[in-house]
Amino acid sequence: MADYDLAIIGGGLNGVSLARDAAGRGLRVILVEQGDLGGAASSATPRLIHGDLSVLERRGFWRVRRALAERATWLRIAPHLVRPMRFVIPAHSDERPPWLLRTGLYVYDALANRGGLPRSATLDITHHPVGNALKRPFGIGFEYGDCVVDDSRLVVLTALDAAERGAAIHTGARCVRADRTDTWRLAVVDRGHRRTITARALANATGGWTSMVAETVLRQPQAAMAAMQMSQIVVPKLFESDNVYVFQNNDGRLIFASPFERDFTLIGTVTHDFTGDPAIVAMPGADVSYLCEAVSRYVRERVAPTDVVRTLSGVNLSPVSARRRDGTTLFHARRRKAPLLTMVGGDVTTSRLRAERAVTLMTPFYPMSRPWTAATPLPGGDFAWDRFETEIDLARDRWRFLDEPQARRLVAAYGSRLSAVLGEAKTRDELGPAFGPDLTGAEVRYLMTREWARFPDDILWRRSKLGLTMPAADREALAAFMADAG
């Protein structure tokens, strides 16, 4: 008898979503990730949960409707990670005419399962706060509702839910060989120790490494794949309003500028073909300049490459024969050969649904329960999305040493499970050493013991974004603290 029903290689969003869905249906699941959860493309997304207006423009009505239904699902099951925002498109005289934007948003509204988000509206930018950061020629704009998400924490909490349902999650574990007969036999180097794992089925969810893993580890035929790089930039905050701006560039692309970690703005996205090693992907200077120029067409203060404080880049694959933005799932099973599932590409919005459909493909091979993830909150998400501000007030009332920004960050990360991090502390000193103004020893211990954090970057750039503001001395102190705690 095999050790597991399903072994998953890859701890990005696709991999952990498969693990959560399968474990909740009663399968014995193991996931191995050579680095950290969400350590590659899954923590370099545009951080949007939306129907994607550019798809609507290409008349992908069914895809938009499906994505908007998933948007409502995410608001229901992850209200701490997924936040509704008002998106604003300033009308530019050289780009799409106002009537076309208004018509498109009318269709967008009609396709949405609203879930409480307000309908789109026309704004007089000249007399509205959203216009304060924009150049004067922009007199009209269009506002609509969509959502933003903390992508890397979504990965971690999905993995946490999978683990709480019985899945074995191993980070720092690299699969170096997989032999296929009527079961899969995997050789895994797990934090320096070699072990053998057997599984009735295998999923390759290694993102930018999918083709390489198929060729060198699985030694199985693989459809030709095209690699795409996706990049964003982070700059100091460009505007005070709590909106996401959607800027039309002169090449027809839509560029998003989103509030990011209180004091910054995230600008993206630019995509292009990629060749090379996904582990060392870097954003070309030309792409940085492109995004700076695109935003500078609209905002009062010119954005220059020297303003960029961080770049975010990731690589994903799609079959050459069908480049699909909503991802591709390939399933291969034949007589006396254990099933092989390959899951590549796709956006954050439809990740839950992709995993649900992929696991369903294996129902002829396993007895399993029905799909369940659409109705079950992620850890900490058991409250209504419109009670997010109430949760912040409750946190500040219980832990009176928290100021408003601190409480907001913690609720956004842990939701209703914040007590597992802060416990019964009455003062900040009871939480242990401080690393900068926000991070405490208690939170670090929680992340190490419950959320697979091993190194400072796991905490500073994925389980939080505190690396943007933490001084060098505090980073060194954090590294020393984690080394002792480990």
VOVEX-570626 format. One record per residue (C-alpha): x, z, y; residue in three letters; residue number from 0. Coordinates in Angstrom, 2 decimals, always signed. Each point is the difference from the previous one (the first is absolute). Layout:
// VOVEX-570626
{{X Z Y} "ALA" NUM}
...
END
This chain:
// VOVEX-570626
{{+0.00 +0.00 +0.00} "MET" 0}
{{+1.30 -0.93 +3.46} "ALA" 1}
{{+0.86 +2.73 +2.49} "ASP" 2}
{{-2.25 -1.52 +2.67} "TYR" 3}
{{-2.84 -2.47 +0.33} "ASP" 4}
{{+1.45 -1.55 +3.16} "LEU" 5}
{{+3.49 +0.03 +1.46} "ALA" 6}
{{+0.38 -1.15 +3.60} "ILE" 7}
{{+3.27 -1.13 +1.57} "ILE" 8}
{{-0.07 +0.35 +3.78} "GLY" 9}
{{-1.21 +2.77 +2.29} "GLY" 10}
{{-1.28 -2.03 +2.92} "GLY" 11}
{{-3.67 -0.18 +0.96} "LEU" 12}
{{-0.90 -2.36 -2.85} "ASN" 13}
{{+1.73 +2.15 -2.60} "GLY" 14}
{{-1.45 +3.35 +1.06} "VAL" 15}
{{-3.47 -1.53 +0.40} "SER" 16}
{{+0.17 -1.23 -3.60} "LEU" 17}
{{+1.15 +3.46 -1.12} "ALA" 18}
{{-2.84 +1.76 +1.83} "ARG" 19}
{{-2.71 -2.31 -1.29} "ASP" 20}
{{+1.24 -0.03 -3.61} "ALA" 21}
{{+0.61 +3.75 -0.22} "ALA" 22}
{{-3.47 +0.69 +1.36} "GLY" 23}
{{-1.49 -2.21 -2.73} "ARG" 24}
{{+1.63 +2.06 -2.71} "GLY" 25}
{{+3.16 -1.99 -0.74} "LEU" 26}
{{+3.37 +1.67 -0.61} "ARG" 27}
{{+2.12 -1.35 +2.85} "VAL" 28}
{{+3.65 +0.16 +1.00} "ILE" 29}
{{+1.45 -1.50 +3.18} "LEU" 30}
{{+3.72 -0.47 +0.59} "VAL" 31}
{{+1.45 -0.76 +3.44} "GLU" 32}
{{+3.72 -0.57 +0.51} "GLN" 33}
{{-0.01 +1.41 +3.55} "GLY" 34}
{{-2.70 +1.79 +1.98} "ASP" 35}
{{-3.75 -0.60 -0.03} "LEU" 36}
{{-0.88 -2.66 +2.56} "GLY" 37}
{{+3.69 -0.46 +0.75} "GLY" 38}
{{-0.16 -3.75 +0.68} "ALA" 39}
{{-2.76 -2.32 +1.26} "ALA" 40}
{{-2.74 +2.62 -0.41} "SER" 41}
{{+1.41 +2.00 +2.92} "SER" 42}
{{+0.58 -3.07 +2.19} "ALA" 43}
{{-3.56 -1.30 +0.35} "THR" 44}
{{-1.94 -0.63 +3.24} "PRO" 45}
{{-1.89 +3.23 -0.86} "ARG" 46}
{{-3.40 -1.69 +0.36} "LEU" 47}
{{-3.18 +0.46 -2.01} "ILE" 48}
{{-2.04 -2.97 +1.15} "HIS" 49}
{{-1.78 -3.22 -0.86} "GLY" 50}
{{+2.71 -2.10 +1.68} "ASP" 51}
{{-1.31 -2.23 +2.78} "LEU" 52}
{{+2.57 -2.68 -0.82} "SER" 53}
{{-1.62 -0.42 -3.45} "VAL" 54}
{{-3.40 -0.25 +1.66} "LEU" 55}
{{+1.39 -2.75 +2.22} "GLU" 56}
{{+0.87 -1.96 -3.15} "ARG" 57}
{{-3.57 +0.50 -1.22} "ARG" 58}
{{+0.90 +2.46 -2.72} "GLY" 59}
{{-3.36 +1.72 +0.39} "PHE" 60}
{{-0.15 +1.47 -3.51} "TRP" 61}
{{+3.50 +1.42 +0.27} "ARG" 62}
{{-0.81 +1.59 +3.37} "VAL" 63}
{{-3.22 +1.50 -1.29} "ARG" 64}
{{+1.78 +1.43 -3.05} "ARG" 65}
{{+2.74 +1.48 +2.20} "ALA" 66}
{{-2.53 +1.53 +2.39} "LEU" 67}
{{-1.81 +1.60 -2.94} "ALA" 68}
{{+3.34 +1.49 -1.04} "GLU" 69}
{{+0.50 +1.23 +3.56} "ARG" 70}
{{-3.19 +2.04 -0.37} "ALA" 71}
{{+1.23 +1.30 -3.36} "THR" 72}
{{+3.32 +1.15 +1.48} "TRP" 73}
{{-1.76 +1.83 +2.82} "LEU" 74}
{{-2.04 +1.80 -2.63} "ARG" 75}
{{+2.83 +0.97 -2.39} "ILE" 76}
{{+2.97 +0.45 +2.37} "ALA" 77}
{{-1.34 +1.15 +3.38} "PRO" 78}
{{+3.24 +1.83 +0.83} "HIS" 79}
{{+2.21 -3.07 -0.57} "LEU" 80}
{{-2.35 -2.74 +1.24} "VAL" 81}
{{-1.10 +0.29 +3.61} "ARG" 82}
{{-2.58 -2.18 +1.78} "PRO" 83}
{{+1.29 -1.55 +3.21} "MET" 84}
{{-1.29 -2.35 +2.66} "ARG" 85}
{{+1.90 -3.29 -0.01} "PHE" 86}
{{+0.18 -2.01 +3.23} "VAL" 87}
{{+0.68 -3.74 +0.33} "ILE" 88}
{{+0.78 -1.02 +3.60} "PRO" 89}
{{-1.26 -3.52 +0.67} "ALA" 90}
{{+2.93 -2.27 +0.93} "HIS" 91}
{{-0.76 -3.21 +1.94} "SER" 92}
{{+2.50 -1.99 -2.11} "ASP" 93}
{{-1.27 +1.16 -3.38} "GLU" 94}
{{-3.34 +0.25 -1.83} "ARG" 95}
{{-2.95 -0.33 +2.42} "PRO" 96}
{{-2.12 +3.12 +0.59} "PRO" 97}
{{-3.08 -1.55 -1.64} "TRP" 98}
{{+1.98 -0.52 -3.24} "LEU" 99}
{{+1.23 +3.60 -0.03} "LEU" 100}
{{-3.49 +1.32 +0.70} "ARG" 101}
{{-1.47 -2.15 -2.81} "THR" 102}
{{+2.71 +1.07 -2.44} "GLY" 103}
{{-0.62 +3.68 +0.68} "LEU" 104}
{{-3.75 -0.50 -0.38} "TYR" 105}
{{+0.64 -1.38 -3.49} "VAL" 106}
{{+2.47 +2.84 -0.68} "TYR" 107}
{{-2.70 +2.53 +0.90} "ASP" 108}
{{-2.51 -1.78 -2.23} "ALA" 109}
{{+2.37 +0.04 -3.00} "LEU" 110}
{{+0.85 +3.68 +0.32} "ALA" 111}
{{-1.54 +2.83 -1.93} "ASN" 112}
{{+0.18 +1.94 +3.21} "ARG" 113}
{{+0.53 +3.50 -1.33} "GLY" 114}
{{-0.63 +1.43 +3.46} "GLY" 115}
{{+2.48 -2.12 +1.96} "LEU" 116}
{{-1.46 -1.33 +3.27} "PRO" 117}
{{-0.60 -3.68 +0.51} "ARG" 118}
{{+2.23 -2.23 +2.09} "SER" 119}
{{-0.42 -0.19 +3.78} "ALA" 120}
{{+1.19 -1.94 +3.02} "THR" 121}
{{+2.20 +1.90 +2.49} "LEU" 122}
{{+0.84 -0.51 +3.65} "ASP" 123}
{{+3.71 +0.79 -0.36} "ILE" 124}
{{+0.50 +0.08 +3.76} "THR" 125}
{{-2.06 +3.19 +0.26} "HIS" 126}
{{+0.54 +1.49 -3.47} "HIS" 127}
{{+2.81 +2.39 -1.04} "PRO" 128}
{{+1.16 -2.43 -2.71} "VAL" 129}
{{+1.10 -2.34 +2.78} "GLY" 130}
{{+2.39 +2.47 +1.63} "ASN" 131}
{{+2.95 -1.08 -2.13} "ALA" 132}
{{-0.74 -3.73 +0.31} "LEU" 133}
{{+0.96 -2.62 +2.54} "LYS" 134}
{{-2.59 -0.68 +2.67} "ARG" 135}
{{-1.14 -3.53 -0.97} "PRO" 136}
{{-1.89 +1.40 -2.99} "PHE" 137}
{{-3.54 +0.67 +1.17} "GLY" 138}
{{-2.01 -0.05 -3.21} "ILE" 139}
{{+0.58 +1.31 -3.50} "GLY" 140}
{{-1.84 +0.59 -3.24} "PHE" 141}
{{-0.14 +3.31 -1.82} "GLU" 142}
{{-0.82 +0.56 -3.67} "TYR" 143}
{{+0.36 +2.68 -2.66} "GLY" 144}
{{+2.60 +0.08 -2.78} "ASP" 145}
{{+2.39 +2.56 -1.49} "CYS" 146}
{{+3.66 +0.95 -0.21} "VAL" 147}
{{+1.64 +1.80 -2.92} "VAL" 148}
{{+3.13 +2.01 -0.76} "ASP" 149}
{{+1.25 -2.41 -2.66} "ASP" 150}
{{+2.81 +2.06 -1.54} "SER" 151}
{{-2.09 +3.16 -0.26} "ARG" 152}
{{-2.75 -2.06 -1.60} "LEU" 153}
{{+2.50 -0.91 -2.73} "VAL" 154}
{{+1.08 +3.61 -0.54} "VAL" 155}
{{-3.53 +1.44 -0.10} "LEU" 156}
{{-1.15 -2.72 -2.38} "THR" 157}
{{+2.88 +0.98 -2.29} "ALA" 158}
{{-0.90 +3.68 +0.40} "LEU" 159}
{{-3.57 -0.69 -1.05} "ASP" 160}
{{+1.25 -1.96 -3.01} "ALA" 161}
{{+2.27 +2.91 -0.99} "ALA" 162}
{{-2.84 +2.50 +0.31} "GLU" 163}
{{-1.96 -2.18 -2.42} "ARG" 164}
{{+2.79 +0.07 -2.57} "GLY" 165}
{{+2.33 -2.85 +0.98} "ALA" 166}
{{+3.73 +0.66 -0.29} "ALA" 167}
{{+1.72 -1.09 +3.24} "ILE" 168}
{{+3.79 -0.37 -0.14} "HIS" 169}
{{+2.02 -0.90 +3.10} "THR" 170}
{{+3.70 -0.70 -0.19} "GLY" 171}
{{-0.75 -1.58 -3.40} "ALA" 172}
{{+1.08 -3.57 -0.70} "ARG" 173}
{{-1.24 -2.10 -2.88} "CYS" 174}
{{+3.04 -1.94 -1.24} "VAL" 175}
{{-1.51 -1.71 -3.04} "ARG" 176}
{{-3.44 -0.57 -1.50} "ALA" 177}
{{-0.56 -1.45 -3.49} "ASP" 178}
{{-3.36 -1.46 -0.88} "ARG" 179}
{{-1.57 +0.02 -3.44} "THR" 180}
{{-3.47 +1.38 -0.72} "ASP" 181}
{{+1.07 +2.78 +2.38} "THR" 182}
{{+2.49 +0.21 +2.86} "TRP" 183}
{{+3.23 +1.91 -0.47} "ARG" 184}
{{+1.63 +0.90 +3.34} "LEU" 185}
{{+3.52 +1.24 +0.62} "ALA" 186}
{{-0.07 +2.11 +3.17} "VAL" 187}
{{+2.83 +1.68 +1.88} "VAL" 188}
{{-1.80 +3.01 +1.49} "ASP" 189}
{{+2.18 +1.77 +2.59} "ARG" 190}
{{+3.11 -0.64 -2.04} "GLY" 191}
{{-1.50 +0.62 -3.44} "HIS" 192}
{{-0.86 -2.87 -2.33} "ARG" 193}
{{-3.31 +0.25 -1.86} "ARG" 194}
{{-2.26 -2.27 -2.02} "THR" 195}
{{-3.70 -0.40 +0.74} "ILE" 196}
{{-2.59 -1.87 -2.04} "THR" 197}
{{-3.26 -1.33 +1.41} "ALA" 198}
{{-2.88 -2.12 -1.23} "ARG" 199}
{{+0.02 -2.05 +3.24} "ALA" 200}
{{+2.37 -0.57 +2.92} "LEU" 201}
{{-0.60 -0.75 +3.67} "ALA" 202}
{{+2.64 -1.63 +2.18} "ASN" 203}
{{-0.80 +1.15 +3.55} "ALA" 204}
{{+3.49 -0.24 +1.47} "THR" 205}
{{-0.86 -1.93 +3.17} "GLY" 206}
{{+2.95 -2.00 +1.27} "GLY" 207}
{{+1.82 +0.61 -3.31} "TRP" 208}
{{-2.80 -1.41 -2.20} "THR" 209}
{{+1.78 -3.21 -1.00} "SER" 210}
{{+3.33 +1.74 -0.54} "MET" 211}
{{-1.59 +2.68 -2.20} "VAL" 212}
{{-1.89 -2.62 -1.99} "ALA" 213}
{{+3.17 -1.98 -0.64} "GLU" 214}
{{+2.62 +2.71 -0.56} "THR" 215}
{{-1.94 +3.04 -1.23} "VAL" 216}
{{-3.11 -1.33 -1.72} "LEU" 217}
{{+1.50 -3.37 -0.96} "ARG" 218}
{{-3.46 -1.57 +0.18} "GLN" 219}
{{-1.03 -3.37 +1.49} "PRO" 220}
{{-1.12 +0.36 +3.59} "GLN" 221}
{{-1.85 -2.35 +2.35} "ALA" 222}
{{+2.16 -1.26 +2.87} "ALA" 223}
{{-0.23 +2.46 +2.89} "MET" 224}
{{+0.51 -0.42 +3.73} "ALA" 225}
{{+1.42 +2.93 +1.98} "ALA" 226}
{{-1.36 +0.84 +3.43} "MET" 227}
{{+1.47 +2.42 +2.53} "GLN" 228}
{{-2.32 +1.98 +2.27} "MET" 229}
{{+1.37 +1.82 +3.04} "SER" 230}
{{-1.10 +2.24 +2.88} "GLN" 231}
{{+1.80 +1.72 +2.87} "ILE" 232}
{{-0.42 +3.46 +1.53} "VAL" 233}
{{+0.46 +0.48 +3.75} "VAL" 234}
{{-0.69 +2.89 +2.41} "PRO" 235}
{{-3.68 +0.38 +0.81} "LYS" 236}
{{-1.32 -2.95 +2.03} "LEU" 237}
{{-3.46 +1.32 +0.88} "PHE" 238}
{{-1.91 +3.25 +0.32} "GLU" 239}
{{-3.35 -1.19 -1.37} "SER" 240}
{{-0.84 +0.78 -3.62} "ASP" 241}
{{-0.60 -3.64 -0.92} "ASN" 242}
{{+1.61 -2.68 -2.11} "VAL" 243}
{{+0.70 -3.15 +2.02} "TYR" 244}
{{-0.30 -3.40 -1.63} "VAL" 245}
{{+2.03 -2.55 +1.94} "PHE" 246}
{{-0.38 -3.74 -0.52} "GLN" 247}
{{+3.41 -1.64 -0.04} "ASN" 248}
{{+0.59 -3.57 +1.12} "ASN" 249}
{{+0.54 -1.13 -3.62} "ASP" 250}
{{-3.48 +1.21 -0.99} "GLY" 251}
{{+1.12 +3.19 -1.77} "ARG" 252}
{{-1.61 +3.36 +0.70} "LEU" 253}
{{+2.48 +2.75 +0.90} "ILE" 254}
{{-1.10 +3.64 -0.33} "PHE" 255}
{{+1.29 +2.83 +2.20} "ALA" 256}
{{-1.07 +3.38 -1.40} "SER" 257}
{{+0.52 +3.62 +1.08} "PRO" 258}
{{+2.69 +1.40 -2.31} "PHE" 259}
{{+1.02 +3.63 -0.49} "GLU" 260}
{{-1.16 +1.22 +3.45} "ARG" 261}
{{+2.92 -1.30 +2.06} "ASP" 262}
{{+0.50 -3.52 -1.34} "PHE" 263}
{{-1.66 -3.38 -0.47} "THR" 264}
{{+0.13 -2.08 -3.19} "LEU" 265}
{{+0.08 -3.78 +0.60} "ILE" 266}
{{-0.44 -2.62 -2.69} "GLY" 267}
{{-0.14 -1.94 -2.12} "THR" 268}
{{+2.37 -2.91 -0.55} "VAL" 269}
{{+0.36 -1.56 -3.45} "THR" 270}
{{+2.22 -2.70 -1.47} "HIS" 271}
{{+1.60 -1.09 -3.26} "ASP" 272}
{{+2.72 +2.25 -1.36} "PHE" 273}
{{+3.02 -0.51 -2.21} "THR" 274}
{{+2.38 +2.72 -1.10} "GLY" 275}
{{-0.13 +3.56 -1.26} "ASP" 276}
{{-3.22 +1.87 +0.94} "PRO" 277}
{{+1.99 +3.24 +0.04} "ALA" 278}
{{+1.92 -1.05 +3.10} "ILE" 279}
{{-2.69 -1.86 +1.94} "VAL" 280}
{{+0.62 +0.09 +3.75} "ALA" 281}
{{-1.96 -1.34 +2.94} "MET" 282}
{{+1.74 -2.99 +1.66} "PRO" 283}
{{+0.65 +0.20 +3.72} "GLY" 284}
{{-2.17 -3.08 +0.53} "ALA" 285}
{{-3.01 +1.83 -1.44} "ASP" 286}
{{+0.61 +2.99 +2.26} "VAL" 287}
{{+0.16 -2.29 +3.02} "SER" 288}
{{-3.15 -1.82 -1.12} "TYR" 289}
{{-2.07 +3.18 -0.07} "LEU" 290}
{{+1.44 +1.22 +3.29} "CYS" 291}
{{-0.86 -3.30 +1.70} "GLU" 292}
{{-3.49 -0.09 -1.52} "ALA" 293}
{{-0.87 +3.46 +1.34} "VAL" 294}
{{+1.69 -0.61 +3.36} "SER" 295}
{{-2.52 -2.78 +0.70} "ARG" 296}
{{-2.60 +2.74 +0.38} "TYR" 297}
{{+1.46 +3.38 +0.97} "VAL" 298}
{{+1.22 +0.90 +3.47} "ARG" 299}
{{+3.35 +1.35 -1.12} "GLU" 300}
{{+2.13 -2.64 -1.63} "ARG" 301}
{{+0.99 +0.93 -3.57} "VAL" 302}
{{+3.61 -0.90 -0.85} "ALA" 303}
{{+1.87 +0.18 -3.32} "PRO" 304}
{{+2.02 +2.88 +1.47} "THR" 305}
{{-3.24 +2.04 +0.12} "ASP" 306}
{{-0.43 -0.15 -3.77} "VAL" 307}
{{+0.65 +3.40 -1.61} "VAL" 308}
{{-0.70 -1.07 -3.60} "ARG" 309}
{{-0.82 -3.08 -2.03} "THR" 310}
{{-2.13 -0.01 -3.15} "LEU" 311}
{{+0.40 -2.75 -2.59} "SER" 312}
{{-1.11 -0.53 -3.57} "GLY" 313}
{{-0.10 -2.81 -2.55} "VAL" 314}
{{-2.77 -0.92 -2.37} "ASN" 315}
{{-0.67 -2.90 -2.33} "LEU" 316}
{{-2.81 -2.37 -0.82} "SER" 317}
{{-0.21 -2.88 -2.47} "PRO" 318}
{{+1.24 -3.29 +1.46} "VAL" 319}
{{-3.11 -1.72 -1.34} "SER" 320}
{{-2.40 +2.24 +1.92} "ALA" 321}
{{+1.22 +2.06 +2.94} "ARG" 322}
{{-2.79 +2.53 +0.34} "ARG" 323}
{{-0.01 +2.61 +2.71} "ARG" 324}
{{-2.21 +2.28 -2.06} "ASP" 325}
{{+2.48 +0.14 -2.87} "GLY" 326}
{{+0.25 -1.43 -3.49} "THR" 327}
{{-0.52 +1.61 -3.39} "THR" 328}
{{+1.32 -1.71 -3.14} "LEU" 329}
{{-1.00 +1.25 -3.45} "PHE" 330}
{{+1.66 -1.13 -3.20} "HIS" 331}
{{-0.97 +1.11 -3.50} "ALA" 332}
{{+0.11 -1.74 -3.34} "ARG" 333}
{{-0.05 +0.84 -3.67} "ARG" 334}
{{+2.66 +2.57 -0.96} "ARG" 335}
{{+1.26 +0.17 +3.57} "LYS" 336}
{{-0.74 +3.04 +2.14} "ALA" 337}
{{-1.81 -0.79 +3.29} "PRO" 338}
{{+2.04 -0.72 +3.13} "LEU" 339}
{{-1.56 +0.39 +3.45} "LEU" 340}
{{+1.78 -1.36 +3.08} "THR" 341}
{{-1.32 +1.01 +3.41} "MET" 342}
{{+1.58 -1.47 +3.12} "VAL" 343}
{{-0.73 -0.21 +3.71} "GLY" 344}
{{-3.18 +0.84 +1.81} "GLY" 345}
{{-0.78 +2.15 +3.01} "ASP" 346}
{{-0.75 +3.68 +0.31} "VAL" 347}
{{-3.72 -0.53 +0.60} "THR" 348}
{{-0.78 -1.45 -3.44} "THR" 349}
{{+2.58 +1.96 -2.02} "SER" 350}
{{-2.54 +2.35 -1.60} "ARG" 351}
{{-2.24 -2.89 -1.04} "LEU" 352}
{{+2.94 -2.00 -1.40} "ARG" 353}
{{+0.99 +2.92 -2.21} "ALA" 354}
{{-3.57 +0.53 -1.16} "GLU" 355}
{{-0.32 -3.62 -1.06} "ARG" 356}
{{+3.43 -0.03 -1.63} "ALA" 357}
{{-0.71 +3.07 -2.15} "VAL" 358}
{{-3.38 -1.47 -0.93} "THR" 359}
{{+1.85 -2.97 -1.54} "LEU" 360}
{{+1.28 +2.39 -2.66} "MET" 361}
{{-3.41 +1.24 -1.14} "THR" 362}
{{+0.07 -2.18 -3.17} "PRO" 363}
{{+3.11 +1.93 -1.09} "PHE" 364}
{{-0.97 +3.59 +0.84} "TYR" 365}
{{-3.11 +2.12 +0.04} "PRO" 366}
{{-0.26 +1.12 +3.62} "MET" 367}
{{-2.55 +1.29 +2.46} "SER" 368}
{{-1.52 -2.02 +2.82} "ARG" 369}
{{+1.64 -0.68 +3.40} "PRO" 370}
{{-0.04 +3.14 +2.13} "TRP" 371}
{{+2.50 -0.17 +2.88} "THR" 372}
{{-2.45 -1.29 +2.63} "ALA" 373}
{{-1.98 +3.23 -0.04} "ALA" 374}
{{+2.75 +2.62 -0.43} "THR" 375}
{{+2.03 +1.31 +2.97} "PRO" 376}
{{+3.77 +0.04 +0.00} "LEU" 377}
{{+1.59 +3.47 +0.13} "PRO" 378}
{{-1.00 +1.66 +3.27} "GLY" 379}
{{-2.66 -2.58 +0.80} "GLY" 380}
{{-3.12 +1.93 -0.93} "ASP" 381}
{{-1.61 -0.05 +3.45} "PHE" 382}
{{-1.90 -2.59 +2.04} "ALA" 383}
{{+2.18 -2.26 +2.15} "TRP" 384}
{{-1.90 +0.94 +3.15} "ASP" 385}
{{+0.98 +3.66 -0.56} "ARG" 386}
{{+3.72 -0.66 +0.47} "PHE" 387}
{{+0.09 +1.69 +3.41} "GLU" 388}
{{-1.93 +2.93 -1.46} "THR" 389}
{{+2.65 +0.39 -2.70} "GLU" 390}
{{+2.64 +0.21 +2.73} "ILE" 391}
{{-1.97 +2.72 +1.78} "ASP" 392}
{{-0.39 +1.93 -3.26} "LEU" 393}
{{+3.75 -0.24 -0.66} "ALA" 394}
{{+0.86 +1.30 +3.46} "ARG" 395}
{{-2.49 +2.83 -0.40} "ASP" 396}
{{+1.55 +1.06 -3.34} "ARG" 397}
{{+3.67 -0.54 +0.92} "TRP" 398}
{{+0.04 +0.97 +3.64} "ARG" 399}
{{+3.69 -0.76 +0.47} "PHE" 400}
{{-0.71 -3.74 -0.32} "LEU" 401}
{{-0.35 -2.00 +3.20} "ASP" 402}
{{-2.34 -3.00 +0.09} "GLU" 403}
{{+2.57 -2.73 -0.83} "PRO" 404}
{{+1.40 +2.06 -2.89} "GLN" 405}
{{-3.44 +0.64 -1.44} "ALA" 406}
{{-0.92 -3.66 +0.36} "ARG" 407}
{{+3.09 -1.16 -1.87} "ARG" 408}
{{-0.51 +2.50 -2.82} "LEU" 409}
{{-3.71 -0.74 -0.46} "VAL" 410}
{{+0.73 -3.73 +0.04} "ALA" 411}
{{+2.56 +0.54 -2.78} "ALA" 412}
{{-1.65 +2.63 -2.21} "TYR" 413}
{{-3.67 +0.12 +1.00} "GLY" 414}
{{-1.92 +2.84 -1.58} "SER" 415}
{{+3.03 +0.96 -2.11} "ARG" 416}
{{+1.98 +1.26 +2.97} "LEU" 417}
{{-0.22 +3.54 -1.34} "SER" 418}
{{+2.24 -1.06 -2.91} "ALA" 419}
{{+2.73 -0.65 +2.59} "VAL" 420}
{{-0.51 +2.84 +2.50} "LEU" 421}
{{-1.50 +2.64 -2.29} "GLY" 422}
{{-0.94 +3.25 +1.72} "GLU" 423}
{{+2.71 -0.20 +2.67} "ALA" 424}
{{-0.86 +1.85 +3.21} "LYS" 425}
{{+3.01 -1.15 +1.99} "THR" 426}
{{+2.25 -3.03 -0.01} "ARG" 427}
{{+2.95 +2.17 -1.04} "ASP" 428}
{{-1.74 +0.70 -3.30} "GLU" 429}
{{+0.33 -3.71 -0.86} "LEU" 430}
{{+3.77 +0.19 -0.25} "GLY" 431}
{{+2.64 -1.91 +1.94} "PRO" 432}
{{-1.06 -2.59 +2.57} "ALA" 433}
{{+1.39 -3.54 +0.02} "PHE" 434}
{{-0.95 -1.30 +3.42} "GLY" 435}
{{-3.29 +1.02 +1.63} "PRO" 436}
{{-2.25 -1.03 -2.91} "ASP" 437}
{{+1.58 +0.29 -3.45} "LEU" 438}
{{+0.32 +3.38 -1.74} "THR" 439}
{{+1.60 +1.28 -3.16} "GLY" 440}
{{-3.43 +0.62 -1.53} "ALA" 441}
{{-1.01 -3.63 +0.45} "GLU" 442}
{{+3.32 -1.22 -1.39} "VAL" 443}
{{-0.37 +2.18 -3.11} "ARG" 444}
{{-3.53 -1.30 -0.51} "TYR" 445}
{{+1.14 -3.61 +0.27} "LEU" 446}
{{+2.83 +0.60 -2.46} "MET" 447}
{{-2.06 +1.86 -2.59} "THR" 448}
{{-3.29 -1.92 +0.24} "ARG" 449}
{{+0.72 -3.41 +1.51} "GLU" 450}
{{+3.26 -1.10 -1.62} "TRP" 451}
{{+2.16 +0.18 +3.16} "ALA" 452}
{{+3.71 +0.14 -0.96} "ARG" 453}
{{+1.93 -1.04 +3.10} "PHE" 454}
{{-0.43 +0.43 +3.77} "PRO" 455}
{{-1.06 -3.64 +0.47} "ASP" 456}
{{-2.85 +0.52 -2.49} "ASP" 457}
{{-1.43 +2.54 +2.44} "ILE" 458}
{{+1.09 -1.40 +3.35} "LEU" 459}
{{-1.09 -3.63 -0.54} "TRP" 460}
{{-2.66 -0.04 -2.71} "ARG" 461}
{{-1.82 +3.32 -0.37} "ARG" 462}
{{+0.23 +0.23 +3.78} "SER" 463}
{{+1.52 -2.03 +2.83} "LYS" 464}
{{+1.84 +2.97 +1.51} "LEU" 465}
{{+3.26 -1.92 -0.28} "GLY" 466}
{{-1.00 -1.72 +3.24} "LEU" 467}
{{+0.51 +3.17 +2.00} "THR" 468}
{{+2.06 +2.47 -2.06} "MET" 469}
{{+3.45 +0.75 +1.50} "PRO" 470}
{{+3.11 -0.62 -2.10} "ALA" 471}
{{+0.79 +3.71 -0.32} "ALA" 472}
{{-3.44 +0.70 -1.47} "ASP" 473}
{{+0.40 -2.89 -2.45} "ARG" 474}
{{+3.24 +1.53 -1.24} "GLU" 475}
{{-1.66 +3.39 -0.33} "ALA" 476}
{{-2.87 -1.59 -1.93} "LEU" 477}
{{+2.43 -1.71 -2.40} "ALA" 478}
{{+1.76 +3.32 -0.64} "ALA" 479}
{{-3.31 +1.81 -0.53} "PHE" 480}
{{-1.22 -2.61 -2.50} "MET" 481}
{{+3.31 +0.08 -1.88} "ALA" 482}
{{-0.30 +3.77 -0.40} "ASP" 483}
{{-3.71 -0.14 -0.89} "ALA" 484}
{{+0.56 -2.77 -2.55} "GLY" 485}
END
